[in-house]
Every structure is written in structure tokens, then in C-alpha cells.
Amino acid sequence: MTMWTKNPVKLKPEERKELKQLITKGAEKARKITRARILLLAHEGKTDTHIIEALKTARNTIRAVRSRYIQEGL
């Protein structure tokens, strides 16, 4: 069940592809890979609570990543 969120993430197909490649290659810093995973999970409609449990990250990090994407894109 998808829950409402203040900053819903709607990735473009090319953005999803770019993020998936970034994760698969694993050549980036862990912080950047975590941000990519947050965006992909958020795009799938996962709640912040689900993302926290899946990635073991802080709610503030998730909110910041969502907000930054909404304001600036990738």
C-alpha cells in the first residue's frame, strides 16, 4: 500500500536507468549509492519507514534526498 508523502519521487526512465547503473557498477562513494537507492525505492512508492528499514539510514537523510531531487533533479 502506497502512503502519501510530502515529496513524492517520480523518476524519468533515463534517470532510473542511470541510478541502476550507478548502483550496479559500485564504483561510486557509498553515500552516492545510498542516495541512488533511496530515490529508486521512493520512486517505487516505498514509505520513509520502509526505506529506513531497508537501507538502515536516517529519516532526515531520506527527506533531504527526496527534497533535493524535487528541487534540483539528479
C-alpha positions in Angstrom: 0.0 0.0 0.0 1.4 3.4 -1.0 1.2 6.2 1.5 1.2 9.9 0.8 4.5 11.7 1.2 5.3 15.4 1.1 7.9 14.9 -1.6 6.9 12.1 -4.0 9.6 11.0 -6.3 8.7 10.4 -10.0 11.9 9.4 -11.9 12.1 9.6 -15.6 13.0 6.4 -17.4 16.5 7.6 -18.2 17.1 8.7 -14.6 16.1 5.2 -13.3 18.5 3.6 -15.8 21.3 6.0 -14.7 20.7 5.2 -11.0 20.5 1.5 -11.5 23.8 1.6 -13.5 25.4 3.6 -10.7 24.4 1.0 -8.1 25.4 -1.9 -10.3 28.9 -0.6 -11.1 29.6 0.1 -7.4 32.5 2.5 -8.3 30.9 5.5 -6.5 31.2 6.5 -2.9 28.8 4.7 -0.5 26.9 7.9 0.1 26.1 8.4 -3.5 25.0 4.8 -3.9 22.7 5.1 -0.8 21.2 8.2 -2.3 20.5 6.4 -5.6 18.9 3.5 -3.7 16.7 6.0 -1.7 15.5 7.6 -4.9 14.7 4.2 -6.6 12.8 3.0 -3.6 10.9 6.3 -3.2 10.0 6.1 -6.9 8.6 2.6 -6.3 6.3 4.3 -3.7 8.0 2.9 -0.7 7.4 4.8 2.6 10.2 6.5 4.5 9.8 3.8 7.2 10.3 1.1 4.6 13.4 2.8 3.2 14.8 3.3 6.7 14.4 -0.4 7.4 15.8 -1.5 4.0 18.8 0.8 3.9 19.5 1.4 7.6 19.6 5.2 7.1 18.1 8.2 8.9 14.7 9.7 8.1 16.3 13.1 7.8 18.6 11.7 5.1 15.7 10.3 3.1 13.8 13.6 3.4 16.8 15.6 2.3 17.4 13.3 -0.7 13.7 13.5 -1.8 13.7 17.3 -1.4 17.0 17.8 -3.3 15.7 15.6 -6.2 12.4 17.6 -6.3 14.2 20.9 -6.3 17.3 20.1 -8.4 16.8 16.8 -10.2 19.7 14.4 -10.4 
